């Protein structure tokens, strides 16, 4: 009998302990996560009774702030975005009517002063509980303005980052929208979808910018050198079908370097076939293809780059034409952010850094609560390979299709790309690159949708102006 009572007592004690543990978990550790769901309107109304922290550009420019509205019991705070649509996609919004997006969503714990898990306990100990922090971003206002000036109302995107540490300097998506107007007027309608962040969500055929990835794999495996000579004739049978160079131009025997300078499709398709699917996909994986970018930004506002059959992501075991993947065709779809990361990996000696939009989080007393430093993501290629590829990409800007990206007194490395869309009626224009070649400080990707021009005539000039502004400020 005593043993039975002891067993019942032990079981009761265990259940009580579990109840305490789970109650603590939900009320302390997980409450913030539940409360901060963007769709939780009750939470949004509650938080509107208190001001949120500032969101600032890297130079201190205010990108988002709270203003008090109403009096007495009707008093509440609304978010104001002083620069309107200039930073709309990166900063996002925090509105009772719509929820949250962008940095407003990703950094809500800091901006609202309502932290989660262990941060809640630390804030209590340090006396910061309930006090909103400010978020200082990596974004550069002058570079952002240059990007929108270059896009000039054309649908597309510009992403620029510091290849040394992954700091995102520019994230521009056109068309944009004014988050100040979202309370009264939704702007998601229409084919252009202005609330879509084309920098992180837009998926496009990369065209010849993919040849940078293919060249990296070719050189890094040791299968090819910059001086390797291949057949540049056009057309050639690739994957069982004819493939031509731009304008059906034939080059005859040509080095890998000259093939990149002249963007010779038939050469890089041969390279892709010789490398094979597994090797090419392995290097794509190193660059970050096939998974969401490791960016401090809502997962719901990013998409994966890769080869797709409908919505299904394909891999090396699937039937596909590796020669055409190698030149940016064959259902390959990429985001501008992904291609900026490709350029950044080459620029940083083959070491890809995790991209980030937040530089630091600062409390109301000016103390740095959290600083986002340089964090390596992957060793994509050797430093030797990156150096060889840098020289090859420099030739593209100095004497190839990328001359419109050249800067006076500053060496620029890059690659243009032009992909046919809309059944061949229009082009997706691209430029990716970095500068200065000797010590790269800015890597960039520019794309413009449905244009009649080429990457070298449409996207490269935009990149030049953004690079010029960013390098002057750094």
C-alpha positions in Angstrom: 0.0 0.0 0.0 2.8 2.4 1.0 4.6 1.6 -2.3 1.4 2.4 -4.2 1.0 5.7 -2.5 4.6 6.5 -3.1 4.2 5.8 -6.8 1.1 8.0 -7.0 2.9 10.8 -5.2 5.9 10.5 -7.5 3.7 10.6 -10.6 1.8 13.6 -9.3 5.0 15.4 -8.5 6.3 14.6 -12.0 3.1 15.9 -13.7 3.3 19.1 -11.5 6.9 19.7 -12.5 6.0 19.2 -16.2 3.1 21.7 -15.8 5.5 24.3 -14.3 8.1 23.7 -17.1 5.6 24.0 -19.9 3.8 27.0 -18.4 7.1 28.7 -18.0 8.0 27.9 -21.6 4.8 29.3 -23.0 4.6 32.4 -20.7 8.3 33.4 -20.8 10.2 31.7 -23.6 7.6 31.3 -26.3 5.1 34.1 -25.5 7.0 36.6 -27.6 7.1 34.4 -30.6 3.4 33.8 -30.5 2.6 37.5 -29.8 4.9 38.7 -32.6 3.2 36.8 -35.4 2.6 39.5 -38.0 -1.0 38.3 -38.4 -1.7 38.8 -34.7 -3.9 41.9 -34.9 -4.5 42.0 -31.1 -0.7 42.2 -30.6 -0.4 45.0 -33.2 -3.1 47.0 -31.5 -1.5 46.5 -28.1 2.0 47.5 -29.4 0.5 50.6 -31.0 0.1 52.0 -27.5 3.8 52.4 -27.3 6.5 53.9 -29.6 8.7 51.5 -31.6 12.5 52.0 -31.9 14.0 53.9 -34.8 15.2 52.2 -38.0 18.3 54.1 -39.3 20.5 54.0 -42.4 24.2 53.5 -41.9 24.8 57.2 -41.8 22.1 57.9 -39.2 19.3 58.9 -41.6 15.9 58.0 -40.1 14.1 55.4 -42.2 11.3 54.6 -39.8 10.0 56.3 -36.6 6.9 56.4 -34.4 4.6 59.5 -34.0 1.9 59.9 -31.4 -1.7 60.3 -32.6 -4.9 61.0 -30.7 -5.4 61.9 -27.1 -6.4 60.2 -23.9 -7.8 56.7 -24.3 -7.5 57.1 -28.1 -3.8 57.9 -28.0 -1.6 55.5 -30.1 1.5 55.5 -32.1 1.8 55.2 -35.9 4.9 54.4 -38.0 6.1 57.1 -40.3 8.6 56.4 -43.1 10.3 59.8 -43.9 11.8 58.6 -47.2 8.6 57.0 -48.6 9.4 54.4 -51.2 13.1 54.7 -51.2 13.7 52.0 -48.6 10.2 50.4 -48.7 11.2 46.8 -49.5 14.2 46.6 -47.2 12.6 48.4 -44.2 9.1 47.1 -44.8 6.2 48.3 -42.6 4.5 47.8 -39.2 0.8 48.6 -39.5 -2.3 47.5 -37.5 -4.1 47.1 -40.8 -1.6 44.9 -42.6 0.9 43.5 -40.1 4.6 43.6 -40.6 7.1 43.1 -43.4 10.8 43.6 -44.0 13.2 44.7 -41.2 10.1 45.8 -39.2 9.1 42.2 -39.1 12.5 40.5 -38.7 13.7 42.9 -35.9 10.3 43.3 -34.2 11.6 41.9 -30.9 14.2 44.7 -30.7 12.0 47.5 -32.1 9.0 46.7 -29.9 11.1 46.2 -26.7 9.3 42.8 -26.3 12.0 40.3 -26.4 11.8 36.5 -26.6 13.3 33.6 -24.7 16.6 34.2 -23.0 16.7 37.9 -24.3 13.6 38.5 -22.1 15.5 37.4 -18.9 18.6 39.4 -19.9 16.5 42.5 -20.5 14.9 42.2 -17.1 18.3 41.9 -15.4 19.8 44.8 -17.3 16.7 47.0 -16.8 15.8 47.2 -20.5 12.5 45.3 -20.3 9.8 47.1 -22.4 12.1 49.7 -23.8 12.4 49.6 -27.6 15.8 49.5 -29.2 16.9 51.2 -32.4 18.1 49.2 -35.4 21.0 50.7 -37.4 21.1 49.2 -40.9 23.9 48.7 -43.3 22.0 50.6 -46.1 23.5 53.6 -47.9 21.1 56.4 -48.8 23.2 57.8 -51.6 23.7 54.4 -53.2 20.0 53.7 -52.8 19.1 56.9 -54.6 21.6 56.1 -57.4 20.0 52.7 -57.9 16.5 54.1 -58.3 17.7 56.9 -60.5 19.3 54.3 -62.7 16.3 52.1 -62.9 14.3 55.2 -63.8 10.9 53.6 -63.2 11.8 50.4 -65.1 10.9 47.1 -63.4 14.0 45.5 -61.9 16.3 45.4 -58.9 19.7 46.4 -57.7 21.6 44.8 -54.8 25.0 46.0 -53.7 27.0 44.7 -50.7 30.4 44.9 -49.1 32.1 41.6 -50.1 34.4 41.8 -47.1 31.7 41.4 -44.5 28.4 40.8 -46.3 26.9 44.2 -45.4 24.0 45.0 -47.8 24.5 48.6 -49.0 21.7 48.8 -51.5 18.5 46.9 -51.9 16.3 48.6 -54.5 13.2 47.1 -56.2 11.2 48.8 -58.9 8.3 49.5 -58.9 8.3 50.6 -55.3 5.5 51.8 -53.0 5.1 54.3 -50.2 4.5 52.5 -46.9 2.9 55.6 -45.5 0.0 55.2 -47.8 -0.7 51.5 -47.1 -3.2 52.3 -44.3 -5.6 53.7 -46.8 -4.6 52.3 -50.1 -3.3 48.8 -50.9 -0.8 48.8 -53.8 -0.4 45.1 -54.4 -2.7 45.0 -57.3 -1.6 45.0 -60.9 0.8 42.9 -62.9 3.8 44.9 -61.7 3.2 44.0 -58.0 5.0 46.9 -56.3 5.1 45.2 -52.9 7.1 42.3 -54.3 10.7 42.7 -53.4 12.3 41.8 -56.7 15.8 41.9 -55.0 15.0 38.8 -52.9 11.8 37.4 -54.4 12.1 38.1 -58.1 13.3 35.0 -60.0 14.7 35.5 -63.5 16.9 33.7 -66.0 20.4 34.9 -65.4 21.7 34.6 -68.9 25.5 34.8 -69.3 26.1 36.0 -65.7 25.9 32.3 -64.9 29.1 31.9 -66.8 30.9 33.3 -63.7 29.7 30.3 -61.7 30.7 27.9 -64.5 34.1 29.5 -64.9 34.7 29.2 -61.1 33.9 25.5 -61.2 36.1 25.0 -64.4 39.1 26.7 -62.9 38.7 25.5 -59.3 38.5 21.8 -60.2 41.7 22.1 -62.3 39.9 20.8 -65.4 40.6 24.1 -67.2 42.9 27.1 -67.0 42.3 30.7 -68.2 44.4 29.7 -71.3 42.5 26.5 -72.1 41.5 26.6 -75.8 38.0 25.4 -76.8 35.9 25.4 -80.0 34.0 28.7 -80.3 32.2 27.9 -83.5 28.5 28.6 -83.8 26.1 26.8 -83.9 27.0 23.5 -82.2 24.9 20.6 -81.0 24.6 20.8 -77.2 22.3 18.5 -75.3 21.0 17.1 -78.6 19.9 20.5 -80.0 21.7 23.4 -81.8 23.1 26.2 -79.7 24.3 29.4 -81.2 26.4 32.3 -79.9 25.0 35.9 -79.9 24.4 36.9 -83.5 25.5 33.4 -84.5 29.1 34.6 -84.4 31.8 32.0 -84.7 35.1 32.4 -82.9 37.0 29.3 -83.9 39.6 28.1 -81.3 39.4 30.5 -78.4 40.8 30.6 -74.8 38.5 30.4 -71.8 39.5 34.0 -70.9 38.5 35.3 -74.4 35.4 33.2 -74.3 34.3 35.0 -71.1 35.2 38.4 -72.6 33.1 37.7 -75.7 30.5 35.7 -73.8 30.7 32.7 -76.1 27.8 30.4 -75.4 29.2 27.3 -77.2 32.4 27.4 -75.2 30.8 27.5 -71.8 28.2 25.0 -72.8 31.1 22.6 -73.6 32.6 23.4 -70.2 29.4 22.5 -68.5 29.1 19.2 -70.3 32.7 18.3 -69.4 32.3 19.2 -65.8 29.0 17.3 -65.6 25.9 17.9 -63.6 27.2 16.8 -60.2 30.3 19.1 -60.3 28.4 22.1 -61.6 25.6 21.7 -59.1 28.1 21.3 -56.3 29.6 24.7 -57.1 26.2 26.2 -57.4 25.5 24.9 -53.9 28.6 26.5 -52.6 27.4 29.9 -54.0 24.1 29.4 -52.2 21.8 28.1 -55.0 19.1 25.7 -53.9 18.3 27.2 -50.5 17.1 30.5 -49.0 19.8 33.2 -48.6 21.2 33.5 -45.1 20.0 37.1 -44.8 18.5 38.7 -41.7 15.2 39.3 -43.4 11.8 37.5 -43.3 11.9 34.0 -44.9 8.5 34.7 -46.4 10.0 37.5 -48.5 12.8 35.5 -50.0 13.0 32.8 -52.6 15.4 30.1 -53.7 17.6 30.3 -56.8 18.0 27.1 -58.9 16.7 25.0 -61.8 13.0 24.5 -61.7 10.3 22.4 -63.3 7.3 24.3 -62.4 7.6 24.8 -58.6 9.9 21.8 -58.1 13.6 22.5 -57.5 15.7 20.2 -59.7 19.0 18.6 -58.9 21.9 16.7 -60.6 19.9 13.5 -60.6 17.1 15.0 -62.7 17.2 14.9 -66.5 18.3 18.3 -67.7 20.7 19.9 -70.2 23.8 20.8 -68.1 25.4 22.6 -71.1 22.5 25.1 -71.1 22.5 25.4 -67.3 26.1 26.4 -67.6 25.2 29.4 -69.7 22.2 30.5 -67.7 19.4 28.7 -69.6 17.5 25.5 -69.1 14.9 26.7 -66.6 17.5 28.3 -64.3 15.9 31.0 -62.2 17.9 33.3 -59.9 17.3 36.3 -57.6 19.4 39.5 -57.9 20.5 38.9 -54.3 21.9 35.5 -55.3 23.8 37.0 -58.2 25.2 39.8 -56.0 26.5 37.0 -53.7 28.1 35.3 -56.7 30.0 38.5 -57.5 30.9 39.0 -53.8 32.4 35.5 -53.5 34.8 36.2 -56.3 35.6 39.6 -55.0 36.4 38.3 -51.5 39.0 35.8 -52.7 36.6 33.0 -52.9 35.2 33.3 -49.4 31.5 34.1 -49.3 30.3 36.1 -46.3 26.7 35.9 -45.0 24.8 38.9 -46.1 23.2 41.1 -43.5 20.9 44.2 -43.4 21.5 45.1 -39.7 24.7 46.6 -38.6 23.8 46.9 -34.9 21.0 47.2 -32.4 21.3 50.1 -29.9 19.3 50.5 -26.7 17.8 53.9 -25.6 20.9 54.7 -23.6 23.1 54.4 -26.7 24.6 51.1 -25.7 25.2 48.5 -28.5 23.0 45.6 -27.6 24.0 43.5 -30.6 26.5 44.0 -33.4 26.3 42.0 -36.6 29.8 41.3 -37.7 31.4 39.5 -40.6 30.4 35.9 -40.7 31.8 33.5 -43.3 29.2 31.4 -45.1 31.3 29.2 -47.4 34.6 28.8 -49.1 33.4 28.7 -52.6 36.7 28.5 -54.4 40.4 28.9 -53.7 41.9 32.4 -53.6 44.0 31.4 -56.6 40.8 30.6 -58.6 39.2 33.9 -57.4 42.2 35.8 -58.6 42.2 34.2 -62.0 38.5 34.8 -62.4 38.8 38.4 -61.3 41.3 39.1 -64.1 39.0 37.4 -66.6 36.0 39.5 -65.4 38.2 42.6 -65.6 38.7 41.9 -69.3 34.9 41.9 -69.8 34.7 45.5 -68.5 37.9 46.7 -70.2 37.3 45.3 -73.7 34.2 43.1 -73.7 30.5 43.5 -73.3 30.7 45.3 -70.0 32.6 48.5 -71.0 29.6 50.6 -70.0 30.4 49.7 -66.3 33.9 51.1 -66.5 34.9 53.9 -64.1 37.6 56.4 -64.6 40.7 55.6 -62.5 39.1 52.5 -60.9 39.3 49.0 -62.3 35.9 47.2 -62.4 35.4 43.4 -62.9 32.1 42.2 -64.2 29.9 40.1 -66.4 26.9 41.0 -68.5 23.9 38.8 -69.2 21.0 38.9 -71.5 18.2 36.3 -71.4 15.3 36.2 -73.8 11.8 36.4 -72.2 8.2 36.7 -73.3 8.8 34.3 -76.1 11.8 36.2 -77.4 9.9 39.5 -77.6 12.0 41.1 -74.8 15.1 40.6 -72.7 16.1 40.2 -69.1 19.2 42.4 -68.8 21.9 41.8 -66.2 25.2 43.0 -64.9 27.1 41.6 -62.0 30.5 42.8 -60.8 32.7 44.5 -58.2 35.3 47.2 -57.7 38.0 48.2 -57.2 39.6 45.1 -58.6 42.7 45.4 -56.4 40.8 45.7 -53.1 37.1 45.2 -53.7 34.8 47.1 -51.5 31.5 46.8 -53.4 29.9 43.9 -55.2 26.7 44.5 -57.2 24.0 42.9 -59.3 21.6 44.8 -61.5 18.7 43.4 -63.5 16.1 45.1 -65.6 12.9 43.3 -66.8 11.5 43.0 -70.3 13.8 45.5 -72.0 14.7 45.7 -75.6 18.3 46.3 -74.8 21.2 44.1 -73.7 22.9 43.6 -70.3 25.8 45.7 -71.5 23.7 48.6 -72.6 20.9 48.6 -70.0 22.2 47.1 -66.7 25.9 47.9 -66.9 25.4 51.7 -66.9 23.2 51.5 -63.8 25.9 49.4 -62.1 28.5 52.0 -63.0 26.6 54.9 -61.4 25.8 52.9 -58.2 29.5 51.8 -57.9 30.7 55.4 -58.4 28.5 56.7 -55.6 29.2 53.9 -53.1 33.0 54.0 -53.7 33.0 57.7 -53.2 31.2 57.2 -49.8 33.5 54.4 -48.7 
